[in-house]
Amino acid sequence: MESTRQKKIARLLERDFGEIFQRLGKDHFPGAMLSVTKVRVTPDLGIARVYISMFPVKDKNELLVWVRHNSAAIRNDLAQRVRHQLRIVPELEFYVDDSLDYQENIDRLLRGEGENPIK
């Protein structure tokens, strides 16, 4: 169960990450749209798990590797944005949010376009 403090910090980080990834996507991945779908913060506020949705990207793992490789620069940019709200900037862990892909797959299967269509 998340505390009120965790939820507030998660919302703050989610907003700031949205701006950061919007700029990064434009500079490093033209044509790709990166958005932060969820941020979860541990109870000690030491780790932030960031879930990223990517569209239209063919190789999401390649983009995730790039984000993880540049996490120090992303964390530094985040620190500049939240320096007056947070005393310590949490360590960052990035994950691909595949909930939209899952939803598209379910819709496709329900329309009968899947590998095992209902007859």
LONULUM-823947 format. One line per field, with one value per residue (C-alpha): x, y, z; residue in three letters; residue number from 1. Coordinates in pm, whole numbers, plus 50000, padded with zeros to 5 digits. Each point is the difference from the previous one (the first is absolute). Example, Ala and Ser with C-alpha at 12.3 -4.5 7.8 and 13.67 -1.06 7.14 Angstrom:
BEGIN
X: (51230, 50137)
Y: (49550, 50344)
Z: (50780, 49934)
semar: (Ala, Ser)
rofi: (1, 2)
//
This chain:
BEGIN
X: (50000, 50146, 50006, 49879, 50360, 50094, 49705, 50089, 50364, 49893, 49772, 50275, 50250, 49749, 49938, 50371, 50091, 49732, 50174, 50345, 49899, 49814, 50323, 50215, 49766, 50006, 50382, 50106, 49706, 49820, 49655, 49979, 49771, 50116, 49764, 50019, 49696, 50078, 50259, 50019, 50215, 50126, 49893, 50345, 49985, 50336, 49893, 49758, 49874, 49908, 49774, 50041, 49763, 50156, 49813, 50068, 50330, 50100, 50261, 49886, 50283, 50259, 49839, 49978, 50372, 50077, 49790, 50164, 50346, 49923, 49824, 50269, 49939, 49624, 50033, 50213, 49739, 49733, 50206, 50014, 49622, 49910, 50283, 49761, 49745, 50223, 50305, 50128, 49924, 49910, 50192, 49823, 49887, 49841, 49751, 49797, 49628, 49844, 49641, 49902, 50147, 49810, 49677, 50050, 50059, 49680, 49802, 50149, 49915, 49643, 49955, 50109, 50326, 50228, 50176, 49701, 49691, 49661, 49780)
Y: (50000, 50330, 50286, 50348, 50120, 49726, 50090, 50370, 49929, 49756, 50262, 50262, 49764, 49887, 50358, 50085, 49676, 50075, 50326, 49839, 49712, 50232, 50192, 49686, 49835, 50304, 50027, 49633, 49806, 50209, 49869, 49805, 50101, 49919, 50041, 49910, 49795, 49930, 50080, 49794, 50113, 49772, 50081, 50141, 50220, 49854, 49834, 50114, 49743, 50177, 49829, 50136, 49955, 50030, 50055, 49930, 49828, 49673, 49894, 50108, 49815, 50203, 50321, 49867, 49912, 50354, 50152, 49778, 50084, 50372, 49977, 50206, 50295, 49956, 49992, 50315, 50178, 49883, 50126, 50348, 50001, 49872, 50151, 50216, 49723, 49700, 49978, 49679, 49897, 49629, 49743, 49924, 49669, 50001, 49748, 49969, 50037, 49754, 50045, 50172, 49711, 49755, 50197, 50011, 49625, 49932, 50228, 49825, 49658, 50106, 50123, 49655, 50112, 49791, 49668, 49807, 50189, 49893, 49861)
Z: (50000, 49892, 50246, 49914, 49986, 49752, 49779, 50002, 49913, 49726, 49842, 50017, 49837, 49739, 49889, 49985, 49822, 49742, 49912, 50003, 49773, 49767, 49943, 49979, 49753, 49775, 50012, 49991, 49855, 49739, 49924, 50326, 50281, 50352, 50290, 50364, 50094, 50364, 50266, 50315, 50291, 50276, 50359, 50086, 49683, 49893, 49676, 49732, 49751, 49678, 49745, 49646, 49709, 49653, 49677, 49705, 50072, 49834, 50255, 50345, 50172, 49808, 50119, 50356, 49992, 49882, 50280, 50263, 49863, 50028, 50336, 50174, 49766, 50035, 50379, 49990, 49789, 50243, 50295, 49846, 49968, 50348, 50203, 50204, 50065, 50080, 50218, 49839, 49643, 49988, 49799, 49675, 49858, 49655, 49863, 49681, 50057, 49760, 50116, 49672, 49798, 50220, 49951, 49621, 49994, 50195, 49766, 49697, 50141, 50079, 49642, 49880, 49841, 50220, 49944, 50132, 49883, 50130, 49725)
semar: (Met, Glu, Ser, Thr, Arg, Gln, Lys, Lys, Ile, Ala, Arg, Leu, Leu, Glu, Arg, Asp, Phe, Gly, Glu, Ile, Phe, Gln, Arg, Leu, Gly, Lys, Asp, His, Phe, Pro, Gly, Ala, Met, Leu, Ser, Val, Thr, Lys, Val, Arg, Val, Thr, Pro, Asp, Leu, Gly, Ile, Ala, Arg, Val, Tyr, Ile, Ser, Met, Phe, Pro, Val, Lys, Asp, Lys, Asn, Glu, Leu, Leu, Val, Trp, Val, Arg, His, Asn, Ser, Ala, Ala, Ile, Arg, Asn, Asp, Leu, Ala, Gln, Arg, Val, Arg, His, Gln, Leu, Arg, Ile, Val, Pro, Glu, Leu, Glu, Phe, Tyr, Val, Asp, Asp, Ser, Leu, Asp, Tyr, Gln, Glu, Asn, Ile, Asp, Arg, Leu, Leu, Arg, Gly, Glu, Gly, Glu, Asn, Pro, Ile, Lys)
rofi: (1, 2, 3, 4, 5, 6, 7, 8, 9, 10, 11, 12, 13, 14, 15, 16, 17, 18, 19, 20, 21, 22, 23, 24, 25, 26, 27, 28, 29, 30, 31, 32, 33, 34, 35, 36, 37, 38, 39, 40, 41, 42, 43, 44, 45, 46, 47, 48, 49, 50, 51, 52, 53, 54, 55, 56, 57, 58, 59, 60, 61, 62, 63, 64, 65, 66, 67, 68, 69, 70, 71, 72, 73, 74, 75, 76, 77, 78, 79, 80, 81, 82, 83, 84, 85, 86, 87, 88, 89, 90, 91, 92, 93, 94, 95, 96, 97, 98, 99, 100, 101, 102, 103, 104, 105, 106, 107, 108, 109, 110, 111, 112, 113, 114, 115, 116, 117, 118, 119)
//
